[in-house]
Amino acid sequence: MSTNILGSANFEKISLGNGSSHIPITAKFPLLDMARPLWVSDFSVEPPRVKIDPSMKDIVERISKSLATKSLKYKSRQRKDWSLKEIMKDTGAKGNAKSKLVRDGHSASISDVSKMLNRSSIDHTTKFLLSNEALYVYALSFVIYYEKVKDAEGINDRVITLTESEIKPFFNILLAKATIEQRHLSLSAEQRKEIYQAASKTNISYVKGMPAGAISKIIAKYVDNGSIHDLVDKFFASGEIDPAKGTPQIRQLMVSYLNEIGLIIPEGETDDDNDDIDFNDITGFEEDVFDNDNHNHDEDINMSKS
């Protein structure tokens, strides 16, 4: 503090006395961001900081929206009743699993689990799935009510395991089914079953551009490659290269290579744009995939791992 010759006391920018020093005093108060919630939901898992493939984002979000309204069989000790396939098939009573978790006093534990998940280094696909609240609530409900896990660390571990062992395989199968139908592939029930099982066991990344190629490679293993042979024959017949160089060995190598990279040519089509999958064109896909009465080839497919 200092005193000037006119007798005013100065406290840095604040002047007291006869007013010889005129510096406006501005009170600074942080303004609330009205667009931002004042609290973060206990059920909030941050999405990964990568671009998720639009096709997978669309189907996961639409399934999640439907799942949020489904009723869970909390008292059932039958593992099948807790599978996503069975839950999604149920068109009966509506439920709200999130509200039940809160009512039953699990908010504190769930808050701790959410913090652990947000700090963890789990892979992008797992984190993306759990960032969809309905899937996260389903996983929490399964672990807490069916597996009877109580502590936050145990719940965290089991939620991650369930996501990787059941939730992700479930969506891999939906992706495979959609790809088959989008490309109008005529497959036997056995081929579909093998493709679905392979998809459920494959670690498919949902990062942009990855799912289509991964599913194409799986399908290629179980689909007749006659159309690829025809494509190679047409290439040599076009005259772009000396047909004499297209020996049977060379042609087979080309077919094997195209098959290995996942090239699929739908019957009667040779359009290179067939790998572009638009899930927005699939109307009622979620309901249709679980309708065993109309799709008998799905009856033997176990969409969950017990």
Buried (B, 14 or more C-beta within 10 A) or exposed (E): EEEEEEEBEBEEEEBEEEEEBEEEEEEEEEEEEEEEEEEEEBBBBEBBEEEBBBBBBBBBEBBBEEBBEBBBBBEEEEEEBBBBBBBBBBEEEEBBBBEBBBEEEBBEBBBBBBBBBBEEEBBBBBBBBBBBBBBBBBBBBBBBBBEEBEEBEBBBBBBBEBBBBBBBBBBBBBBBBBBBEBBEBEBEBEBBBBBBBBBBEBEBBBBBEBBBBBBBBBBBBBBEBEBBBEBBBEBBEEEEEEEEEBEEEEBEEBBEEBBEEBBBBBEEEEEEEBBEBEBEEBEEBBEBBBEBEEBEBBEEBBBBBE
